[in-house]
Amino acid sequence: MVSVSEGTELFTIGQLARRTGLSVRTIRFWSDVGVVPPADRSAGGYRLYDAEAVARLDLVRTLRELGLGLEVVREVLCRTTTVAQVAETHVLALDAEIRTLRLRRAVLSTVAKRGSTIEEALLMHKLARLSARERQQIVDDFVDRVFAGLDPAGPAAGVAAGMRQVNAELPDDPTPEQVDAWIELAELVGDEDFQQRVRRMAVAGQNAAQPGPAPDPGLVTEHAGRAVREGIEPASAQGRAVLDLLVAPETSQEERVRLVEQLETFTDARVERYWQLLGAINGRPSFPSAVPAFEWLIAALRASAAS
């Protein structure tokens, strides 16, 4: 410690380091950038610091540990901004950083769970970084392509509107399942075969004449679903008994053929999967696949029409 004539105690940079627990290198750097300027210089040109520097260093260290940059620290020390204002700004920045970290965690959890390839991992990272508007655009572009040119007031319009209903804003702490659903959805809507399949369904729904009576979906899920679970062959006598619960026995062969064509047009596992993924993204309860039951019904109808 060095004393000057006025009686003020001055400290060398080494003494200041011992008092504060900071390294000489850190104090010298903070001094160089102007946040803790020296009070004087020794006869040999060495920097000397007063007692205020001790308090100032403690404040700088606290602000730095809170994540403030040196330029912001300088503004606080110069009173051009307040600690409260800086804190408010940094709370917002930290909130954004926390959301990003949670998103990265969800993506990494999905990568680990799926055993993803490099391509899938890149896609997940890209989707996680997209804004809500950009994620919505992925779905909107798909729907626009599939339903282009169809009557906006026709029967396909309601389906198109439903297919757009996706919660593109990922929650602050998305589950791996939600991230996984977004990945699968993006892959699905980008598949040209899938686009063409949905387009054929949309056009068929738009152009179809008044459809004839069709089995109740709930009954199909109940009875044909049970037949699937129990391994009942569609062409067997047991299968015919189940079919009679769904389609009136007196239904003509011609009507059975028409019903098969109708069911085949609108039964597709990937289209059903699209709706399941929308539900997962939108936070709705999952639902079991009904496609196996309808495929069983189609097979049973074919068998009855051929008999």
CYANA upper distance limits for C-alpha pairs under 8 A (distance plus 0.5 A):
  1 MET  CA      9 GLU  CA      7.40
  1 MET  CA     10 LEU  CA      6.43
  1 MET  CA     11 PHE  CA      5.29
  1 MET  CA     12 THR  CA      7.00
  1 MET  CA     15 GLN  CA      7.34
  2 VAL  CA      9 GLU  CA      6.67
  2 VAL  CA     10 LEU  CA      5.64
  2 VAL  CA     11 PHE  CA      6.53
  2 VAL  CA     12 THR  CA      8.04
  3 SER  CA      7 GLY  CA      6.59
  3 SER  CA      8 THR  CA      6.58
  3 SER  CA      9 GLU  CA      5.50
  3 SER  CA     10 LEU  CA      6.50
  4 VAL  CA      8 THR  CA      6.38
  4 VAL  CA      9 GLU  CA      7.39
  4 VAL  CA     10 LEU  CA      7.98
  8 THR  CA     50 ASP  CA      7.87
  9 GLU  CA     50 ASP  CA      6.62
  9 GLU  CA     51 ALA  CA      7.58
 10 LEU  CA     39 ALA  CA      8.31
 10 LEU  CA     48 LEU  CA      6.19
 10 LEU  CA     49 TYR  CA      5.66
 10 LEU  CA     50 ASP  CA      5.14
 10 LEU  CA     51 ALA  CA      7.64
 11 PHE  CA     15 GLN  CA      6.21
 11 PHE  CA     16 LEU  CA      6.42
 11 PHE  CA     48 LEU  CA      5.75
 11 PHE  CA     49 TYR  CA      5.46
 11 PHE  CA     50 ASP  CA      6.70
 11 PHE  CA     51 ALA  CA      8.49
 12 THR  CA     16 LEU  CA      6.66
 12 THR  CA     46 TYR  CA      7.93
 12 THR  CA     47 ARG  CA      6.81
 12 THR  CA     48 LEU  CA      5.40
 12 THR  CA     49 TYR  CA      6.92
 13 ILE  CA     17 ALA  CA      6.63
 13 ILE  CA     24 VAL  CA      6.87
 13 ILE  CA     27 ILE  CA      7.80
 13 ILE  CA     28 ARG  CA      8.05
 13 ILE  CA     47 ARG  CA      7.16
 13 ILE  CA     48 LEU  CA      7.17
 13 ILE  CA     49 TYR  CA      7.75
 14 GLY  CA     18 ARG  CA      6.92
 14 GLY  CA     24 VAL  CA      6.67
 15 GLN  CA     19 ARG  CA      6.81
 16 LEU  CA     20 THR  CA      6.66
 16 LEU  CA     49 TYR  CA      8.03
 16 LEU  CA     54 VAL  CA      7.61
 17 ALA  CA     21 GLY  CA      6.02
 17 ALA  CA     22 LEU  CA      5.57
 17 ALA  CA     23 SER  CA      6.13
 17 ALA  CA     24 VAL  CA      6.10
 17 ALA  CA     27 ILE  CA      7.76
 18 ARG  CA     22 LEU  CA      7.73
 19 ARG  CA     54 VAL  CA      8.20
 20 THR  CA     54 VAL  CA      7.27
 20 THR  CA     57 LEU  CA      8.09
 20 THR  CA     58 ASP  CA      7.81
 22 LEU  CA     26 THR  CA      7.11
 22 LEU  CA     27 ILE  CA      7.34
 23 SER  CA     27 ILE  CA      6.90
 24 VAL  CA     28 ARG  CA      6.54
 25 ARG  CA     29 PHE  CA      6.66
 26 THR  CA     30 TRP  CA      6.67
 27 ILE  CA     31 SER  CA      6.48
 27 ILE  CA     36 VAL  CA      8.29
 27 ILE  CA     57 LEU  CA      8.42
 28 ARG  CA     32 ASP  CA      6.56
 29 PHE  CA     33 VAL  CA      6.90
 30 TRP  CA     34 GLY  CA      6.82
 30 TRP  CA     35 VAL  CA      6.16
 30 TRP  CA     36 VAL  CA      6.41
 31 SER  CA     35 VAL  CA      6.43
 31 SER  CA     36 VAL  CA      5.19
 31 SER  CA     37 PRO  CA      5.48
 31 SER  CA     38 PRO  CA      7.46
 32 ASP  CA     37 PRO  CA      7.98
 34 GLY  CA     74 ARG  CA      8.06
 35 VAL  CA     60 VAL  CA      8.27
 35 VAL  CA     70 LEU  CA      8.20
 35 VAL  CA     73 VAL  CA      7.90
 35 VAL  CA     74 ARG  CA      6.04
 35 VAL  CA     77 LEU  CA      7.90
 36 VAL  CA     53 ALA  CA      6.85
 36 VAL  CA     56 ARG  CA      7.19
 36 VAL  CA     57 LEU  CA      7.29
 37 PRO  CA     49 TYR  CA      8.30
 37 PRO  CA     53 ALA  CA      8.39
 38 PRO  CA     47 ARG  CA      6.28
 38 PRO  CA     48 LEU  CA      6.00
 38 PRO  CA     49 TYR  CA      5.40
 38 PRO  CA     50 ASP  CA      8.13
 38 PRO  CA     53 ALA  CA      8.32
 39 ALA  CA     47 ARG  CA      8.20
 39 ALA  CA     48 LEU  CA      6.35
 39 ALA  CA     49 TYR  CA      5.47
 39 ALA  CA     50 ASP  CA      6.48
 40 ASP  CA     47 ARG  CA      6.73
 40 ASP  CA     48 LEU  CA      5.56
 40 ASP  CA     49 TYR  CA      7.16
 41 ARG  CA     45 GLY  CA      5.85
 41 ARG  CA     46 TYR  CA      5.82
 41 ARG  CA     47 ARG  CA      5.18
 41 ARG  CA     48 LEU  CA      5.79
 42 SER  CA     46 TYR  CA      5.61
 42 SER  CA     47 ARG  CA      6.96
 42 SER  CA     48 LEU  CA      7.12
 49 TYR  CA     53 ALA  CA      6.47
 50 ASP  CA     54 VAL  CA      7.92
 51 ALA  CA     55 ALA  CA      7.62
 52 GLU  CA     56 ARG  CA      6.57
 53 ALA  CA     57 LEU  CA      6.38
 54 VAL  CA     58 ASP  CA      6.85
 55 ALA  CA     59 LEU  CA      6.84
 56 ARG  CA     60 VAL  CA      6.67
 57 LEU  CA     61 ARG  CA      6.53
 58 ASP  CA     62 THR  CA      6.77
 59 LEU  CA     63 LEU  CA      6.70
 60 VAL  CA     64 ARG  CA      6.53
 60 VAL  CA     73 VAL  CA      7.21
 61 ARG  CA     65 GLU  CA      6.63
 62 THR  CA     66 LEU  CA      6.88
 63 LEU  CA     67 GLY  CA      7.16
 63 LEU  CA     68 LEU  CA      6.22
 63 LEU  CA     73 VAL  CA      7.25
 64 ARG  CA     68 LEU  CA      5.54
 64 ARG  CA     69 GLY  CA      7.11
 64 ARG  CA     70 LEU  CA      7.93
 64 ARG  CA     73 VAL  CA      8.14
 67 GLY  CA     90 HIS  CA      8.45
 68 LEU  CA     72 VAL  CA      6.70
 68 LEU  CA     73 VAL  CA      6.94
 68 LEU  CA     90 HIS  CA      8.31
 69 GLY  CA     73 VAL  CA      6.73
 70 LEU  CA     74 ARG  CA      6.56
 71 GLU  CA     75 GLU  CA      6.91
 72 VAL  CA     76 VAL  CA      6.80
 72 VAL  CA     86 VAL  CA      8.28
 73 VAL  CA     77 LEU  CA      6.69
 74 ARG  CA     78 CYS  CA      6.54
 75 GLU  CA     79 ARG  CA      6.53
 75 GLU  CA     80 THR  CA      5.72
 75 GLU  CA     81 THR  CA      6.34
 76 VAL  CA     80 THR  CA      6.66
 76 VAL  CA     81 THR  CA      5.75
 76 VAL  CA     82 THR  CA      6.26
 76 VAL  CA     83 VAL  CA      6.86
 81 THR  CA     85 GLN  CA      7.23
 81 THR  CA     86 VAL  CA      7.75
 82 THR  CA     86 VAL  CA      6.83
 83 VAL  CA     87 ALA  CA      6.43
 84 ALA  CA     88 GLU  CA      6.67
 85 GLN  CA     89 THR  CA      6.91
 86 VAL  CA     90 HIS  CA      6.69
 87 ALA  CA     91 VAL  CA      6.56
 88 GLU  CA     92 LEU  CA      7.12
 89 THR  CA     93 ALA  CA      6.91
 90 HIS  CA     94 LEU  CA      6.40
 91 VAL  CA     95 ASP  CA      6.57
 92 LEU  CA     96 ALA  CA      6.86
 93 ALA  CA     97 GLU  CA      6.72
 94 LEU  CA     98 ILE  CA      6.48
 95 ASP  CA     99 ARG  CA      6.75
 96 ALA  CA    100 THR  CA      6.75
 97 GLU  CA    101 LEU  CA      6.65
 98 ILE  CA    102 ARG  CA      6.60
 99 ARG  CA    103 LEU  CA      6.62
 99 ARG  CA    172 ASP  CA      5.75
 99 ARG  CA    173 ASP  CA      7.36
100 THR  CA    104 ARG  CA      6.65
101 LEU  CA    105 ARG  CA      6.59
102 ARG  CA    106 ALA  CA      6.71
102 ARG  CA    172 ASP  CA      7.51
102 ARG  CA    173 ASP  CA      6.00
102 ARG  CA    174 PRO  CA      7.76
103 LEU  CA    107 VAL  CA      6.69
103 LEU  CA    128 ALA  CA      7.11
103 LEU  CA    172 ASP  CA      8.01
103 LEU  CA    173 ASP  CA      7.15
103 LEU  CA    174 PRO  CA      7.01
104 ARG  CA    108 LEU  CA      6.59
104 ARG  CA    125 HIS  CA      8.26
104 ARG  CA    128 ALA  CA      8.12
105 ARG  CA    109 SER  CA      6.56
106 ALA  CA    110 THR  CA      6.71
106 ALA  CA    173 ASP  CA      8.31
106 ALA  CA    174 PRO  CA      6.83
106 ALA  CA    175 THR  CA      6.52
106 ALA  CA    176 PRO  CA      5.42
106 ALA  CA    179 VAL  CA      7.22
107 VAL  CA    111 VAL  CA      6.69
107 VAL  CA    124 MET  CA      6.86
107 VAL  CA    125 HIS  CA      7.40
107 VAL  CA    128 ALA  CA      7.97
107 VAL  CA    176 PRO  CA      7.16
107 VAL  CA    179 VAL  CA      6.96
108 LEU  CA    112 ALA  CA      6.63
109 SER  CA    113 LYS  CA      6.59
109 SER  CA    176 PRO  CA      6.53
110 THR  CA    114 ARG  CA      6.43
110 THR  CA    176 PRO  CA      5.72
110 THR  CA    177 GLU  CA      7.99
110 THR  CA    179 VAL  CA      7.57
110 THR  CA    180 ASP  CA      6.64
111 VAL  CA    115 GLY  CA      6.28
111 VAL  CA    116 SER  CA      5.59
111 VAL  CA    120 GLU  CA      8.47
111 VAL  CA    121 ALA  CA      6.78
112 ALA  CA    116 SER  CA      7.47
116 SER  CA    120 GLU  CA      6.22
116 SER  CA    121 ALA  CA      6.65
117 THR  CA    121 ALA  CA      6.72
118 ILE  CA    122 LEU  CA      6.66
119 GLU  CA    123 LEU  CA      6.75
120 GLU  CA    124 MET  CA      6.64
120 GLU  CA    183 ILE  CA      8.42
121 ALA  CA    125 HIS  CA      6.71
122 LEU  CA    126 LYS  CA      6.63
123 LEU  CA    127 LEU  CA      6.61
123 LEU  CA    183 ILE  CA      7.58
124 MET  CA    128 ALA  CA      6.57
124 MET  CA    179 VAL  CA      8.07
124 MET  CA    183 ILE  CA      6.51
125 HIS  CA    129 ARG  CA      6.82
126 LYS  CA    130 LEU  CA      6.91
127 LEU  CA    135 ARG  CA      7.74
127 LEU  CA    182 TRP  CA      8.16
127 LEU  CA    183 ILE  CA      7.86
128 ALA  CA    179 VAL  CA      8.28
130 LEU  CA    134 GLU  CA      6.30
130 LEU  CA    135 ARG  CA      6.76
131 SER  CA    135 ARG  CA      6.79
131 SER  CA    169 GLU  CA      8.20
132 ALA  CA    136 GLN  CA      6.61
132 ALA  CA    168 ALA  CA      5.31
132 ALA  CA    169 GLU  CA      5.28
132 ALA  CA    170 LEU  CA      7.82
133 ARG  CA    137 GLN  CA      6.64
133 ARG  CA    168 ALA  CA      7.55
134 GLU  CA    138 ILE  CA      7.13
135 ARG  CA    139 VAL  CA      7.55
135 ARG  CA    168 ALA  CA      6.15
136 GLN  CA    140 ASP  CA      6.67
136 GLN  CA    164 ARG  CA      8.47
136 GLN  CA    166 VAL  CA      7.66
136 GLN  CA    167 ASN  CA      8.42
136 GLN  CA    168 ALA  CA      5.87
137 GLN  CA    141 ASP  CA      6.35
138 ILE  CA    142 PHE  CA      7.00
138 ILE  CA    186 ALA  CA      7.73
138 ILE  CA    189 VAL  CA      8.48
139 VAL  CA    143 VAL  CA      6.80
139 VAL  CA    163 MET  CA      8.37
139 VAL  CA    164 ARG  CA      6.76
139 VAL  CA    166 VAL  CA      8.40
139 VAL  CA    186 ALA  CA      8.49
139 VAL  CA    189 VAL  CA      7.80
140 ASP  CA    144 ASP  CA      6.47
140 ASP  CA    164 ARG  CA      6.69
141 ASP  CA    145 ARG  CA      6.72
142 PHE  CA    146 VAL  CA      6.76
142 PHE  CA    189 VAL  CA      6.49
142 PHE  CA    190 GLY  CA      8.07
142 PHE  CA    195 GLN  CA      7.92
143 VAL  CA    147 PHE  CA      6.51
143 VAL  CA    160 ALA  CA      6.83
143 VAL  CA    163 MET  CA      7.49
143 VAL  CA    164 ARG  CA      7.47
144 ASP  CA    148 ALA  CA      6.07
145 ARG  CA    195 GLN  CA      8.37
146 VAL  CA    195 GLN  CA      6.70
146 VAL  CA    196 GLN  CA      7.85
146 VAL  CA    198 VAL  CA      7.05
146 VAL  CA    199 ARG  CA      5.34
146 VAL  CA    202 ALA  CA      8.07
147 PHE  CA    156 ALA  CA      8.19
147 PHE  CA    160 ALA  CA      7.45
147 PHE  CA    199 ARG  CA      7.11
147 PHE  CA    202 ALA  CA      7.28
150 LEU  CA    154 GLY  CA      7.98
150 LEU  CA    156 ALA  CA      7.97
150 LEU  CA    203 VAL  CA      7.92
150 LEU  CA    206 GLN  CA      7.76
151 ASP  CA    156 ALA  CA      8.06
151 ASP  CA    157 ALA  CA      7.73
151 ASP  CA    206 GLN  CA      8.13
152 PRO  CA    156 ALA  CA      8.11
152 PRO  CA    157 ALA  CA      5.86
153 ALA  CA    157 ALA  CA      6.49
154 GLY  CA    206 GLN  CA      6.97
155 PRO  CA    159 VAL  CA      8.06
155 PRO  CA    205 GLY  CA      7.25
155 PRO  CA    206 GLN  CA      6.44
156 ALA  CA    160 ALA  CA      6.74
156 ALA  CA    202 ALA  CA      6.34
156 ALA  CA    203 VAL  CA      8.38
156 ALA  CA    205 GLY  CA      6.87
156 ALA  CA    206 GLN  CA      6.37
157 ALA  CA    161 ALA  CA      6.70
158 GLY  CA    162 GLY  CA      6.70
159 VAL  CA    163 MET  CA      6.69
160 ALA  CA    164 ARG  CA      7.02
161 ALA  CA    165 GLN  CA      7.25
163 MET  CA    275 TRP  CA      8.18
165 GLN  CA    278 LEU  CA      8.15
166 VAL  CA    278 LEU  CA      6.52
166 VAL  CA    281 ILE  CA      7.43
166 VAL  CA    282 ASN  CA      6.71
167 ASN  CA    281 ILE  CA      6.93
167 ASN  CA    282 ASN  CA      5.81
170 LEU  CA    174 PRO  CA      6.81
174 PRO  CA    178 GLN  CA      6.65
174 PRO  CA    179 VAL  CA      7.30
175 THR  CA    179 VAL  CA      7.06
176 PRO  CA    180 ASP  CA      6.37
177 GLU  CA    181 ALA  CA      6.50
177 GLU  CA    280 ALA  CA      7.96
178 GLN  CA    182 TRP  CA      6.82
178 GLN  CA    280 ALA  CA      6.73
178 GLN  CA    281 ILE  CA      5.84
179 VAL  CA    183 ILE  CA      6.83
180 ASP  CA    184 GLU  CA      6.74
181 ALA  CA    185 LEU  CA      6.44
181 ALA  CA    277 LEU  CA      5.96
181 ALA  CA    278 LEU  CA      8.36
181 ALA  CA    280 ALA  CA      7.04
181 ALA  CA    281 ILE  CA      6.83
182 TRP  CA    186 ALA  CA      6.54
182 TRP  CA    277 LEU  CA      8.04
182 TRP  CA    281 ILE  CA      7.43
183 ILE  CA    187 GLU  CA      6.77
184 GLU  CA    188 LEU  CA      6.53
184 GLU  CA    277 LEU  CA      8.23
185 LEU  CA    189 VAL  CA      6.66
185 LEU  CA    274 TYR  CA      7.26
185 LEU  CA    277 LEU  CA      6.96
186 ALA  CA    190 GLY  CA      6.64
187 GLU  CA    191 ASP  CA      6.90
188 LEU  CA    194 PHE  CA      7.31
188 LEU  CA    274 TYR  CA      8.17
189 VAL  CA    194 PHE  CA      7.36
189 VAL  CA    195 GLN  CA      7.11
190 GLY  CA    194 PHE  CA      8.44
190 GLY  CA    195 GLN  CA      8.11
191 ASP  CA    195 GLN  CA      6.86
192 GLU  CA    196 GLN  CA      6.72
193 ASP  CA    197 ARG  CA      6.67
194 PHE  CA    198 VAL  CA      6.74
194 PHE  CA    270 ARG  CA      7.97
194 PHE  CA    271 VAL  CA      8.47
195 GLN  CA    199 ARG  CA      6.58
196 GLN  CA    200 ARG  CA      6.66
197 ARG  CA    201 MET  CA      6.91
198 VAL  CA    202 ALA  CA      6.61
198 VAL  CA    271 VAL  CA      7.64
199 ARG  CA    203 VAL  CA      6.60
200 ARG  CA    204 ALA  CA      6.49
201 MET  CA    205 GLY  CA      6.57
201 MET  CA    265 THR  CA      6.75
201 MET  CA    266 PHE  CA      6.73
202 ALA  CA    206 GLN  CA      6.64
203 VAL  CA    207 ASN  CA      6.52
204 ALA  CA    208 ALA  CA      6.10
204 ALA  CA    265 THR  CA      8.12
212 GLY  CA    259 LEU  CA      8.37
214 ALA  CA    259 LEU  CA      7.60
215 PRO  CA    219 LEU  CA      7.72
215 PRO  CA    220 VAL  CA      7.26
215 PRO  CA    246 LEU  CA      6.20
215 PRO  CA    247 VAL  CA      6.93
216 ASP  CA    220 VAL  CA      6.78
216 ASP  CA    246 LEU  CA      8.07
217 PRO  CA    221 THR  CA      6.67
218 GLY  CA    222 GLU  CA      6.68
219 LEU  CA    223 HIS  CA      6.37
219 LEU  CA    224 ALA  CA      8.22
219 LEU  CA    246 LEU  CA      7.38
220 VAL  CA    224 ALA  CA      5.65
220 VAL  CA    225 GLY  CA      7.23
220 VAL  CA    246 LEU  CA      7.22
220 VAL  CA    293 ALA  CA      6.90
220 VAL  CA    294 PHE  CA      7.23
220 VAL  CA    297 LEU  CA      8.03
221 THR  CA    225 GLY  CA      5.35
221 THR  CA    226 ARG  CA      8.19
221 THR  CA    290 ALA  CA      6.58
221 THR  CA    293 ALA  CA      6.25
221 THR  CA    294 PHE  CA      8.10
222 GLU  CA    226 ARG  CA      6.57
223 HIS  CA    227 ALA  CA      6.81
223 HIS  CA    242 VAL  CA      7.00
223 HIS  CA    245 LEU  CA      8.12
223 HIS  CA    246 LEU  CA      8.31
224 ALA  CA    228 VAL  CA      6.76
224 ALA  CA    242 VAL  CA      7.44
224 ALA  CA    243 LEU  CA      8.28
224 ALA  CA    293 ALA  CA      5.38
224 ALA  CA    294 PHE  CA      7.63
224 ALA  CA    296 TRP  CA      6.89
224 ALA  CA    297 LEU  CA      6.81
225 GLY  CA    229 ARG  CA      6.81
225 GLY  CA    290 ALA  CA      8.09
225 GLY  CA    292 PRO  CA      7.64
225 GLY  CA    293 ALA  CA      5.07
226 ARG  CA    230 GLU  CA      6.56
227 ALA  CA    231 GLY  CA      6.44
227 ALA  CA    232 ILE  CA      5.52
227 ALA  CA    233 GLU  CA      8.24
227 ALA  CA    239 GLY  CA      7.92
227 ALA  CA    242 VAL  CA      8.00
227 ALA  CA    293 ALA  CA      8.40
227 ALA  CA    296 TRP  CA      8.47
228 VAL  CA    232 ILE  CA      6.80
228 VAL  CA    292 PRO  CA      7.66
228 VAL  CA    293 ALA  CA      7.02
228 VAL  CA    296 TRP  CA      7.44
232 ILE  CA    236 SER  CA      7.85
232 ILE  CA    238 GLN  CA      7.18
232 ILE  CA    239 GLY  CA      6.51
233 GLU  CA    238 GLN  CA      8.01
233 GLU  CA    239 GLY  CA      6.25
234 PRO  CA    238 GLN  CA      8.36
234 PRO  CA    239 GLY  CA      5.05
234 PRO  CA    240 ARG  CA      7.40
234 PRO  CA    296 TRP  CA      6.88
234 PRO  CA    297 LEU  CA      7.88
234 PRO  CA    299 ALA  CA      6.43
234 PRO  CA    300 ALA  CA      4.85
234 PRO  CA    303 ALA  CA      7.62
235 ALA  CA    239 GLY  CA      6.32
235 ALA  CA    240 ARG  CA      7.18
235 ALA  CA    299 ALA  CA      8.10
235 ALA  CA    300 ALA  CA      6.28
235 ALA  CA    303 ALA  CA      5.85
235 ALA  CA    304 SER  CA      7.76
236 SER  CA    240 ARG  CA      6.73
237 ALA  CA    241 ALA  CA      6.85
238 GLN  CA    242 VAL  CA      6.91
239 GLY  CA    243 LEU  CA      6.66
239 GLY  CA    300 ALA  CA      7.29
240 ARG  CA    244 ASP  CA      6.66
240 ARG  CA    300 ALA  CA      7.56
240 ARG  CA    304 SER  CA      7.98
241 ALA  CA    245 LEU  CA      7.29
242 VAL  CA    246 LEU  CA      7.47
243 LEU  CA    247 VAL  CA      6.44
243 LEU  CA    297 LEU  CA      7.60
243 LEU  CA    300 ALA  CA      7.14
243 LEU  CA    301 LEU  CA      8.00
244 ASP  CA    248 ALA  CA      6.22
244 ASP  CA    249 PRO  CA      6.01
247 VAL  CA    251 THR  CA      7.53
251 THR  CA    255 GLU  CA      6.86
251 THR  CA    256 ARG  CA      7.21
252 SER  CA    256 ARG  CA      6.71
253 GLN  CA    257 VAL  CA      6.73
253 GLN  CA    304 SER  CA      8.48
253 GLN  CA    305 ALA  CA      5.79
254 GLU  CA    258 ARG  CA      6.81
255 GLU  CA    259 LEU  CA      6.59
256 ARG  CA    260 VAL  CA      6.68
256 ARG  CA    301 LEU  CA      6.80
256 ARG  CA    302 ARG  CA      8.23
256 ARG  CA    305 ALA  CA      6.80
257 VAL  CA    261 GLU  CA      6.84
257 VAL  CA    301 LEU  CA      8.12
257 VAL  CA    302 ARG  CA      7.77
257 VAL  CA    305 ALA  CA      7.22
258 ARG  CA    262 GLN  CA      6.73
259 LEU  CA    263 LEU  CA      6.58
260 VAL  CA    264 GLU  CA      6.51
260 VAL  CA    298 ILE  CA      6.16
260 VAL  CA    301 LEU  CA      7.07
260 VAL  CA    302 ARG  CA      7.54
261 GLU  CA    265 THR  CA      6.68
262 GLN  CA    266 PHE  CA      7.11
263 LEU  CA    267 THR  CA      6.34
263 LEU  CA    294 PHE  CA      8.02
263 LEU  CA    298 ILE  CA      7.40
264 GLU  CA    268 ASP  CA      8.29
264 GLU  CA    298 ILE  CA      7.74
267 THR  CA    271 VAL  CA      8.47
267 THR  CA    291 VAL  CA      6.96
267 THR  CA    294 PHE  CA      7.53
267 THR  CA    295 GLU  CA      8.03
268 ASP  CA    272 GLU  CA      6.84
268 ASP  CA    291 VAL  CA      7.28
269 ALA  CA    273 ARG  CA      6.56
269 ALA  CA    289 SER  CA      8.47
269 ALA  CA    291 VAL  CA      6.42
270 ARG  CA    274 TYR  CA      6.78
271 VAL  CA    275 TRP  CA      7.31
272 GLU  CA    276 GLN  CA      6.88
272 GLU  CA    289 SER  CA      7.87
272 GLU  CA    291 VAL  CA      8.06
273 ARG  CA    277 LEU  CA      6.61
274 TYR  CA    278 LEU  CA      6.78
275 TRP  CA    279 GLY  CA      6.73
276 GLN  CA    280 ALA  CA      6.83
276 GLN  CA    286 SER  CA      7.16
276 GLN  CA    287 PHE  CA      7.57
277 LEU  CA    281 ILE  CA      6.67
278 LEU  CA    282 ASN  CA      6.48
279 GLY  CA    283 GLY  CA      6.50
279 GLY  CA    284 ARG  CA      5.32
279 GLY  CA    285 PRO  CA      7.34
279 GLY  CA    286 SER  CA      7.15
280 ALA  CA    284 ARG  CA      6.36
280 ALA  CA    285 PRO  CA      7.66
280 ALA  CA    286 SER  CA      7.17
290 ALA  CA    294 PHE  CA      7.07
291 VAL  CA    295 GLU  CA      6.51
292 PRO  CA    296 TRP  CA      6.60
293 ALA  CA    297 LEU  CA      6.80
294 PHE  CA    298 ILE  CA      6.67
295 GLU  CA    299 ALA  CA      6.77
296 TRP  CA    300 ALA  CA      6.66
297 LEU  CA    301 LEU  CA      6.59
298 ILE  CA    302 ARG  CA      6.69
299 ALA  CA    303 ALA  CA      6.69
300 ALA  CA    304 SER  CA      6.71
301 LEU  CA    305 ALA  CA      6.52
302 ARG  CA    306 ALA  CA      6.65
303 ALA  CA    307 SER  CA      6.82
